[in-house]
Amino acid sequence: MISDGTGAEVVSRIAAPMVGGMISAVVLTLLVLPVVYYLWRRHSLLG
């Protein structure tokens, strides 16, 4: 993504969304999904 060799311009255009997707997948998996699961289970136990 930070290279400047032959074909780097094309590869960096592909690499930027790929890195963003990998980071957002980790955040979603480690932070958002456990919170949603906790809230869902808490709601089903109270109701």
Residue, then its C-alpha position, 0 to 999 in steps of 0.5 A: m500500500i505504501s510501495d512506489g515500484t512498478g504497478a504500485e499505483v494499481v495495487s494501492r487502489i486495491a489494497a486501501p479498501m482491503v485494509g479498511g475491510m479487514i480493520s472493520a471486520v475485526v472491530l465488528t467481530l471483537l466489539v460490536l457483535p459481543v455487545v449486541y449478543y449481550l443486549w439480546r440475551r439480557h432482553s430475552l432473560l428479562g422479558 
